[in-house]
Amino acid sequence: MPPSKVAPATAKEEKFGILRNLRVADYLTLSNGLCGVFSIYSSVESRFLLAYALIFVGYEFDRFDGKVARWRNECSEMGKELDSLSDLITFVTAPAFMLYSLGLRTAIDQAALSFFVLCGIARLARFNIAAHLVPKDENGKPLYHQGLPTPYAGLLIGTAVAVSAWMGWTLSGLVPGLVLYRGRWWEFHPASGFVLALGSMMISGRLKLKLDGGITIPAATAAIFAVCWSVTMPI
């Protein structure tokens, strides 16, 4: 008799319910991403102060989602991935849109903005797989940031654009020589150099930044806009 045929083993289908697996901290993380989306919309409409405010609110969501996850013991791989994807929107893509909407649109400008976005993607990917290699204190908090964190880079760009909008500065306005080689194919804005520097700092393996942005960033933001308000305040 011919040997009986045995049906090949098949893997059991497993379903992963997104809504069932979302926790409180994950909704805070998604709120960060939502702020980034609306920041992009605001930049397209040249509402740069609102675009920056949304990035800043997204930064606060980003700060607290981790604290809530540890408090509620909700740390998970899904939460980590959501955090990186939301950061990509709010602190990498949205600031690039701000600069593009402000006027950095030449070929070299766009290359610089693309470099910044790619560095942000690489920085977030490195963080996901190598964050455990950074030394921690007794409370499990990293002793330093390896490379410039994407929230800091995004807030630096957002603050610069917001201040420019507040003060009424434009890329072709108050600062002489702000556009170099005008009318040629290699025309560019010197502000692109700032973008390239931030991108390089994000992927740097040597930069070790010891900074707690929870206090310094809100304080610096308040100080910067207080100065802008005092300068533009009618006498």
C-alpha positions as CSV (number, residue, x, y, z in Angstrom):
1,M,0.0,0.0,0.0
2,P,1.3,3.4,-0.8
3,P,2.3,5.5,2.2
4,S,-0.5,7.8,3.4
5,K,0.1,11.4,2.7
6,V,0.5,13.7,5.8
7,A,-0.8,17.2,5.5
8,P,1.9,19.8,6.1
9,A,1.8,21.6,9.4
10,T,0.6,25.1,9.1
11,A,1.2,27.9,11.6
12,K,-1.8,28.9,13.6
13,E,-3.2,32.2,12.7
14,E,-2.9,34.8,15.4
15,K,-4.6,38.1,15.5
16,F,-3.3,41.2,17.2
17,G,-6.1,43.6,18.2
18,I,-4.7,47.2,18.1
19,L,-7.4,48.8,20.1
20,R,-7.3,46.0,22.7
21,N,-3.6,46.4,23.2
22,L,-3.5,50.2,23.5
23,R,-2.9,51.5,27.0
24,V,-3.2,55.0,28.6
25,A,0.5,55.8,27.8
26,D,-0.1,54.8,24.2
27,Y,-2.9,57.3,23.8
28,L,-0.5,60.0,25.1
29,T,2.0,58.9,22.5
30,L,-0.5,59.1,19.8
31,S,-1.5,62.6,21.0
32,N,2.1,63.5,20.3
33,G,1.8,62.3,16.8
34,L,-1.5,64.1,16.3
35,C,0.2,67.4,17.4
36,G,2.8,66.8,14.7
37,V,0.2,66.3,12.0
38,F,-1.6,69.5,12.9
39,S,1.7,71.3,13.1
40,I,2.3,70.3,9.4
41,Y,-1.1,71.6,8.5
42,S,-0.4,74.9,10.3
43,S,3.0,75.3,8.5
44,V,1.3,74.8,5.1
45,E,-1.0,77.7,6.0
46,S,2.1,79.7,7.2
47,R,0.7,79.8,10.8
48,F,4.2,79.3,12.2
49,L,3.5,80.3,15.8
50,L,0.7,77.7,16.0
51,A,2.9,75.1,14.3
52,Y,5.6,75.7,16.9
53,A,3.1,75.6,19.8
54,L,1.8,72.2,18.6
55,I,5.4,70.8,18.4
56,F,5.9,72.1,22.0
57,V,2.7,70.4,23.2
58,G,3.7,67.2,21.4
59,Y,7.0,67.4,23.3
60,E,5.1,67.5,26.6
61,F,3.1,64.5,25.6
62,D,6.3,62.8,24.7
63,R,7.8,63.6,28.1
64,F,4.8,62.3,30.1
65,D,4.0,59.1,28.1
66,G,7.1,57.3,29.4
67,K,6.4,58.4,33.0
68,V,2.8,57.2,32.8
69,A,3.9,53.9,31.2
70,R,6.4,53.3,34.1
71,W,3.8,54.4,36.7
72,R,1.1,52.1,35.3
73,N,3.6,49.3,34.4
74,E,2.5,49.6,30.7
75,C,5.9,49.5,29.0
76,S,5.8,47.5,25.8
77,E,7.3,47.0,22.4
78,M,4.3,48.5,20.8
79,G,4.6,51.6,23.0
80,K,8.2,51.9,22.0
81,E,7.4,51.7,18.3
82,L,4.5,54.2,18.7
83,D,6.9,56.6,20.4
84,S,9.4,56.5,17.7
85,L,6.9,56.9,14.9
86,S,5.2,59.8,16.7
87,D,8.6,61.5,17.3
88,L,9.3,61.1,13.6
89,I,6.2,63.1,12.7
90,T,6.4,65.8,15.4
91,F,10.1,66.4,15.8
92,V,11.5,65.5,12.4
93,T,8.9,65.9,9.6
94,A,6.9,68.8,11.1
95,P,10.0,71.1,11.6
96,A,11.2,70.3,8.1
97,F,7.8,71.4,6.8
98,M,8.1,74.6,8.8
99,L,11.4,75.5,7.1
100,Y,10.1,74.5,3.7
101,S,7.0,76.6,4.1
102,L,9.1,79.5,5.4
103,G,11.0,79.5,2.1
104,L,13.8,76.9,2.1
105,R,12.9,75.5,-1.3
106,T,15.9,75.6,-3.5
107,A,17.5,72.3,-4.6
108,I,20.2,72.6,-2.0
109,D,17.8,73.6,0.7
110,Q,15.6,70.6,-0.1
111,A,18.7,68.3,0.0
112,A,19.5,69.7,3.5
113,L,16.0,69.2,4.7
114,S,16.0,65.6,3.3
115,F,19.3,65.0,5.1
116,F,17.8,66.2,8.4
117,V,14.7,63.9,8.0
118,L,16.9,60.8,7.1
119,C,19.2,61.6,10.1
120,G,16.1,61.7,12.3
121,I,14.9,58.3,11.0
122,A,18.4,56.8,11.6
123,R,18.6,58.4,15.1
124,L,15.2,56.9,16.1
125,A,16.1,53.5,14.8
126,R,19.5,53.5,16.6
127,F,17.7,54.5,19.8
128,N,15.3,51.6,19.5
129,I,18.0,49.0,19.2
130,A,20.9,50.5,21.3
131,A,19.3,52.5,24.1
132,H,20.1,49.8,26.6
133,L,23.8,50.3,25.9
134,V,23.9,53.8,27.4
135,P,24.9,53.7,31.1
136,K,22.1,54.2,33.6
137,D,22.0,55.6,37.1
138,E,20.5,53.7,40.1
139,N,17.0,54.8,39.0
140,G,17.4,53.4,35.5
141,K,17.7,56.9,33.9
142,P,20.3,57.3,31.1
143,L,23.4,59.3,32.2
144,Y,23.5,61.1,28.8
145,H,22.0,61.2,25.4
146,Q,24.0,59.7,22.6
147,G,23.6,62.2,19.8
148,L,21.1,65.1,19.8
149,P,17.6,63.8,20.6
150,T,15.0,64.4,17.9
151,P,12.7,66.5,20.2
152,Y,15.6,68.9,21.0
153,A,16.4,69.3,17.3
154,G,12.8,69.8,16.4
155,L,12.3,72.4,19.1
156,L,15.4,74.3,18.1
157,I,14.1,74.6,14.5
158,G,10.6,75.3,15.6
159,T,11.8,78.1,18.0
160,A,13.9,79.7,15.3
161,V,11.0,79.7,12.8
162,A,8.5,80.9,15.4
163,V,10.8,83.8,16.5
164,S,11.2,84.8,12.9
165,A,7.5,84.9,12.4
166,W,7.0,86.8,15.7
167,M,9.6,89.4,14.8
168,G,8.4,89.7,11.2
169,W,11.7,88.5,9.7
170,T,11.7,86.7,6.3
171,L,14.3,84.7,4.5
172,S,14.8,87.5,2.0
173,G,14.2,90.4,4.4
174,L,16.2,91.9,7.2
175,V,19.5,90.0,7.1
176,P,21.7,91.0,4.1
177,G,23.1,88.2,2.1
178,L,20.7,85.6,3.6
179,V,20.2,84.1,0.1
180,L,23.5,83.1,-1.5
181,Y,24.1,82.8,-5.3
182,R,20.6,84.0,-6.1
183,G,19.3,83.0,-9.5
184,R,21.8,80.2,-10.0
185,W,21.1,76.5,-9.7
186,W,23.2,76.3,-6.5
187,E,21.3,79.1,-4.8
188,F,20.7,78.3,-1.1
189,H,19.9,79.8,2.2
190,P,22.6,79.8,4.9
191,A,20.0,78.5,7.3
192,S,20.5,75.1,5.5
193,G,23.8,74.9,7.2
194,F,22.1,75.0,10.6
195,V,19.8,72.1,9.4
196,L,22.8,70.1,8.3
197,A,24.5,70.6,11.6
198,L,21.5,69.5,13.6
199,G,21.1,66.4,11.4
200,S,24.8,65.5,11.9
201,M,24.4,66.0,15.7
202,M,21.5,63.6,15.8
203,I,23.4,60.7,14.3
204,S,26.7,61.5,16.1
205,G,28.2,58.6,18.1
206,R,30.6,60.9,19.9
207,L,28.2,63.6,21.1
208,K,27.1,62.8,24.7
209,L,24.6,65.4,25.8
210,K,23.9,65.6,29.5
211,L,20.7,67.7,29.5
212,D,17.3,67.3,31.2
213,G,14.9,68.9,28.8
214,G,12.0,68.7,31.3
215,I,13.1,71.9,33.0
216,T,15.6,73.6,30.6
217,I,13.5,73.6,27.5
218,P,10.3,75.1,28.9
219,A,12.4,77.7,30.7
220,A,14.4,78.6,27.6
221,T,11.2,78.8,25.6
222,A,9.6,81.2,28.0
223,A,12.7,83.3,28.2
224,I,13.0,83.6,24.4
225,F,9.4,84.6,23.8
226,A,9.5,87.0,26.8
227,V,12.4,88.8,25.0
228,C,10.4,88.8,21.7
229,W,7.4,90.2,23.5
230,S,9.5,92.9,25.2
231,V,11.0,93.9,21.8
232,T,7.7,94.1,19.9
233,M,5.7,95.5,22.8
234,P,4.3,99.0,21.8
235,I,5.8,101.8,23.9
